[in-house]
Amino acid sequence: MDVVFAVSGVTGILLTVAASLICFTFIRRRQLPPGPWGVPLLGCLPFWKGPETNSEWYNQYGDIYSVRMGSSLIVYLNSMPLVNKYLKDSVDIIDRPPGPAAIGQGILFGSGQKWRLNRTLCLHTLWGDKAEQAFHRHLQNEATDLLAQLERFSEREMNLTETLRPCIVNGLCTLIRGSRFSYTDPDFVSLVALLRGADDVDLLSLSTALSVKLPKLWALIPHQSPDLAEITAGLASVIGRWVAERRQSCEKYSSDSLIDVFLNSEQYQQINSTDDEMVQSAIDMFNGGLVASLSGLEFLFLYLIHNPDVQSRIQGEIDDAIGSDRKPSWVDQSKLPYTVATVMETLRLACITPSTLPHVATRDVTVHGYSVPKGSGVVASIFCLHRQSAQHEDPETFNPERFLNKDSTLRTPSDFIPFGVAPRNCPGDRWFHVLAFLILTWVLQSYSVSQPQGEELPPFKTKMRIVRRLEPYSLVLTPRKTSSKFVSENKSQDIN
């Protein structure tokens, strides 16, 4: 009988503890922004299928909601007043967690004094007085080689991504080290292959979490998933070698390349005893710049295939403003507003980064009347902001004219934030715009783009990786009669 009472007592205690935990969880959940409950341990991870799920939660819960993803609590903001108040202006929600597999604070993730200095130095390279002219000069070289490559595939089925990749990598190399490679240089070929491995990295996957958090265990498990820690180590080795070579050179650090800017900074030398922060910043530039640029251009050309009227209008704008006697340059952007608007509409609808990278609350804070615990992530849902019908008429339709005023000048809606919001917005904004403008105008001046003959239009089938990516698709470039001069010129050029 004593045993029965003892067991009953223990059972009662356990039930009381369980009931208390449930009550505590319920009370704590009521203090948070509303949102789906999820399941124990995993939260809402099993139910999240991409940004479309966030759109469903927005429709259900409104301008602010919270979601538990595994052990992390994330608060989503879905209106610009909330984004500006809590992500742009709040000093308590400015930090970010350490980057996956990172060796330093870098420029994308991280926080504190070292991150601030890294960002300042990177902005000198990316946003300095002569930055746009430098981008244009560097990317013109890559666009010239790109057209020579494309001529080889003229009127043949091709995968544009693999042709664009070396062009973008070399542009980033010039930004980081101050000089480009020959496309046939063995070191460059190896670098492109290393970076290609990042295409299938899914930051939310279990395999990525294991490879970063438990690399020794991950090495023992048979797998085909990309190893982010291994890719990062490979890039660190390459960039570290570039830094060492630059230090050993007799030239002054006089260029605006990322490495020279860091090496020239006395403040950087004072607070850093190693090159880790410089190297991590360059890794971030590669990882963010390459994958995001590829994704943006993949979406851009697929939208053109689906919207031949948009393509024809861009070609007409180029013909009228530039003609066929020279190639477009970045200074021509004011003459080609519809072309620029097409790039902007691609960034709006494609939503390459469906949300900002998470900001982290540095203390318990109140957000729009709700309690948000210290350590919680707070993000802007770019996917939802770019699709709100109150701001964008017929938001699922690809329509560049939404970025044009009645007099055909460009307009930028306040909720257009494809690169996030200051002070944590992506510093590569201007670089991508120059890149996309040059590639788009140079290609459409010479070619028309379509799906392979006899095939259906490629679908907009997406997957989440480091950014939002399209499934691979094929296209065909058909030379335009008005561009025969440029086609013949590019055909005779060697890639160097």
N, C-alpha and C positions, 0 to 999 in steps of 0.2 A: 504493500500500500504506500509505504514511504517513497518507493521508486516511482510509483505512478504520480504522486504529488510532486516529486522532484522534476519529473519529465514535464508535467503540466506547467510547473513554475518556469522552467526554461523556455517552454513553448510560448508562454505568456510574455516573457521578457523579449523574446525574438520578435513576436508579433507587435509588441509595443514599439520596439526599435524601428521595425519596418514601417509601421504606421507613422512614426515620428519623421522618418526620412522622407516618406511620401508627402506628408504635410509640409515639411520644410521645402522640398523641391517644388511643390505646388505654389507655396507662398513666394518663393524666390522667382519662379517663372512668371508670376503675376507682376513682379516689379520690373521685369525685363520688357523690352518691346515685344509685341505679339509675334507669333510665328508657329511653325509646325513643331510638334513634340519630338518626332524621331523615335529611335529605339535605344535601349541601354548600350553604352560603350560606343556605338557607331554613330549615334545621333541621326542626322538626315543624309549621311553619305550614301546609303543604299538607294535613296529615292532621287538623288540629284543626277539628272541626265544632261546637264549643260545649262546654258543661260536661259533656254526656254523654260526650265523649271523655275528659275528666278522670276521670270515673267508671270508664271502661274501664281507664285507666292505674292508677287506685287498686286496682282488683281484681287487676291484674297485678303491680304493684310494691309495694303496701302503704302503710304510714303515711307514708312519705317517698319522693319520687322527684324527679328533675330532668329538665327539658325545655329544649331550645334552640329558641327562637322567633326566627328570623332570627339576628341577632348577639347576642341577649340570652339569658342563662342564667337560668331560673326554677326555683326549688326549691319544691315543693308540700308542705305539711304537712297531714296528714289525721287527726290525733288531737289532742284538747284538751290532753293533757300536753305535746306538742311545741309546739303553738300558744302555750300559756302560757309555756313556758320560753324560746322563741326569738323570739316576736313581742311578748309582753306584758312580759317581764322583762329581755330582753337589750338593753343600751345600744349594742351594736355592730350591731344590725339594726333601728334605729328610723327612719332617714332614708328619704325617698322621692325619686325622680327629679323633675326639673322637670316641671310640667304641660304638656301639649301646647298650644302657642300662648299660653302664660301670659306675663303682663307682670310677675309678681311671684311670691313664694313661696305666697301665698294660704293656704288652710286644708286643701285636699284633698291636693295634692302638696307638693313643697317640703320644706325642712329648715332647721335652724339657728335662730338667735335671732329672726329676723323671723317665721318660721313659728310658733314657740312663742308669741310675743306675739299674732300674729293669732288663733291658736286660743284663747288666754286671753280675748281681747276678744269673740270670737264666742260663746264659752261663756257670757259674761255675758248676752248677748242671748238665747241659746237655753236656758240652764240656770240662770239667776238665780232668786232666791227668788220673784219674781212672774211668772216666765216662763210657767208653765202657765196662770195666770189671764189673762195677756195674750194667749196663743195662743187661748184659748177665746173671749175677747171679740172678737178680730179675725176668727177663723174663723166665729163665729156670724153676723157680717155677711155673709160670703161664702156660708155655707150657706143663709141666707135668700134671697139672690139666686139661688143654685143651684136651690132648690125652685121659685122663680118661673119659671126657665128650663125646668125639667123639666116643669112643668105644660103648657107649650106643646106638648110631645111626648107627652103622656099618651095611652096606648093606640095610639101610632104607633111604627113602626120608627125607631130612632135610633142614632147613634154616641155613646156616652157620653163618649169621650175629649175631643171638641171642646167639649162642654158643661162638662166639668170643668176644662179648661185655664185659662180666664179666672179661675175661682174660685181656683185654686192660685197663679197668677201674682200676683193681687191680694193674696193672703195673704202671699206673699213680699215684695211691694212694701212692705207695712206693716211687716214685720220689718226691712227694709233702710232705708227712708226715713222711717218713722214715720207714714205716711198712705196711704190707698188711693186708687184712681182711680175715676171713673165708667167703667162698661164702654164707654161711647160716646166717651170722650175720645180724640181722634186719637193722642195720644202713647201711650196705653195700647194702642190697636189696633195701632199700629206695633210696640210692644214684644212683644205676643203673637205677631205674625207673625214677628218676628226669632227669638224663642225656639222657634217651631215648626220652624225650620230645623234645630235640634239633634236632632230626632226620628230622623233617618236618619244621624247621625254614627256611624260604626263606628271606634272607636279603633284597631282592629287592621288596618284596611284599608290597601291601598297608596295609595288616593286621599287618605286623611286624612294619611298620612305625607308624601306629596308636597306637599299644601297647607300643611302646617306647616313642613317642612324646606326646601322649595324653592318658596316662594310665587310668585316671578316666573315660574319655569318652569311652574308649575301654571296660572297665569293665561293662558298661551299655548296650553294644551291644551284643546280642546273637551270639556266634561264637564257632567254633570247632578248629580254628587255634591255634597252640602253642603260648604261651605268653612268649616271650624272656625275658621281664622284670621280670616276675614271676620266670622263671628258674634261672636267674642271682641272684635274691634275695635268692632263696633256696640254691644255691651253696655258696653264701656269708655267709649264716648262718652256713652251715656245716663246711666250711673252717675256719671261725672265731672261731668256737668251737675247732677245732684242734689246732689253734694257742694258744688259752687260756689254753688248756690242756698242751701244750708244755711248756708254761711259768710257769705253776704251778708245773711241774715235777722237781725233784731234780737233774736230770742229766744235764750235760753240753750240750750246743748246738754243739755237736761234729760231727754229721753226715753231709753228703753232700746233705741231703734232702733240698728241696726248702725252707721250713719253717725255718730250722736251719741256712741256709746260710743267709737269711734275718735277722733273730734275732741276728746273730753274727756280722752283719755289723754296725759299728759305724756311718759310713756315712749315712746309711739308717735311723738310729735313729735320727740323727741330722736334717735331712730335712723333716721328717715325724712325725706328732703328732698323727697319727692314723695308723691302720693296713690296710687301704684301698688299698694302692698300692701292698702290699704283697698278699692280698686276690684277687685283680683283676688279678694279674699275675698268680696266681694259677687257677683262673677261665679260663683265656685264655689258660692255658696249658690243662685243661680239654676239653674245647670247641674245640680247634684246634687239640689236640692230639687224642681225641677219634673219632670224626667224620671223620677226614682225614685218620686215620689209618684204620677204618672200610671200608671206600670207597676204599682205596688202596688195601686192601685184598680181597674185593668183586670183584674188577676188575681182580686182579691177578688170582683168582681161576676160574673166568669165561673164561679168556684167556686160561687157561689150559684145560678147558672142550672143548673149540673150537679148540685147537691145541694139540691133544694127542701125536703128535710126539715130541713136546717141553717137555711135561710131561715125556715121556719115556726117553728122553735124560737126563733130570735132575735126574731121578731115577738111570739111568746108571752111571752118574757122582758120585752120592752119594754111590752107591754100590762099585764102583772102588776105591774111595778115602777114604771112611769111613768104609764100610762094614756094617755088621749087629750086631757087638758085642757092639757097643756103639752108643749113640745119637750124632748127629753133634753139634758142639759148634761154637761160633763166631770166634774163632781162626782158624777154618777150611775154612774160606771164600776164602783164597788164593788157596785152593785146589779145589774149586768149582766155577770157573769163569763163566761158563755158567749159573749156578743157580743165581749168583749175577747179571749177564747181563739180566736175565729174569725179575728180580725185576726192574731194570733200564728201560727196555723196557716197562714194565707196567706203570711206572711213566711217560714215554714219551707219550705213545699213549692214556692212560686214561685221562691224564691232569686233575687230581683231582681238582686243582685250575687253571682254564683256564686263569686267569690273576693274576698278583700280586695285593695285596691289594693296594688301591690308595695312591700314594705319593701326597702331596699337595704343590703347588707353594706358597712360603712364601712372594713373591712379584711378580710384573709383570716381566716375563722372556721371553727370546727368545729361542725357541726350534727349531733347524734345520731351522732357518730363519723365523719362524712363531711367531707371538705374542701370548703368553699364559697369560691370566690375573691372578692376585693374587687370590688364593683360588681354582683354577682349579685343578682337579685330573689328575695325569699322571701315567699311568700303562704300564707294559710290557705285551703284549699279548702272554702268554706262549703257548696257544693253536695253534696260528699261527706259532710261532717260532719252535715248535716241529713237524710241518707238512710241512715245506718248502722243496720242492723237490730238491732244489739246495744243501741242506745239508743232506737230508735223502732220499735215493733212495726208491721209492715205499712207501711213508710215511704212508699210511693207512694200511699197512700190518704189522702184529705182527711178528717181527723178532729179537730175542735177539742177533743174531750174529752181528748186526750193532754196538754193543758195545764191540766187540772183535777184537783184532788185528789178523794178520795171525798166530802169535805164541800162540794164545788163551789167551793172557793177556788182561786185561780190558783196554778200552779206553773211555774217557769221552769227547764228542763233546763240543765245547765252547758254543753252544746254548742250551745245556741241563740244564735247570734251573727249575726243578719241584718245588723247594722250594723258588723260587725267587732269588734276588740278594742282596749281602751285600751293605750297612749295615742294610737293613731291611729284609733280608732273614729269613725264618722260622727257629728258633733255634732248632726245633725238628727233623731236618734232620737225624742225626746219630741215634737217638732213633728209628725212623721208620725203618731204614735200618736193625738194629739189630732185631727188632720185626719181620719184614717180613721174614728175612733170617731164623730165628729160627722156626717160624711157618711153612714156606714153606718146609724146609728140614725135620722137624720132621713129618709132615703130609705125605709127599711123600715117606719118608723112610718106612712108615707103610702101606700107602693106595694108591690106584689109585682113581682119581676123574672123575666122568662122570655125564651126565644128567640122570634123572630117566628113567628106561627102558621103551621103547615104546614112549617116548616123544621127540619132536623136541628140537634142541639146544636152550637154553634160549637166547633171543635177547639182544643186547646191547642197551636197552632202558634207557635213562638217564633223570635226572631232576636236576635242580639247587636248591640246598638248601644252607647251609653254604658253602659246597663244592659241586662238581659234584658227584651225587650219581646214582647208578643203581636202577632200579625198582627191587623189591624182586624176587629172583629166588631160585629154589630148586636144590640140587645135591645129589649124592649118593657116599659114600666112600666104596670102596671094598678092604678088607685086601689083602696085597701082601703076597705071600707064603714065601718070604725071610724075612718077618717081623713078623712071628708068635710069636717069642720070646717076642718082644716088646709089641705086642697086648695083650698077656696073662699077662705080667707084669702090664700093665696099667689097665687091667680089674680088677685086685685085689686091686688097690689103691683106697682109699677113698678120696674124695675131702675135704680139710681142709683149 
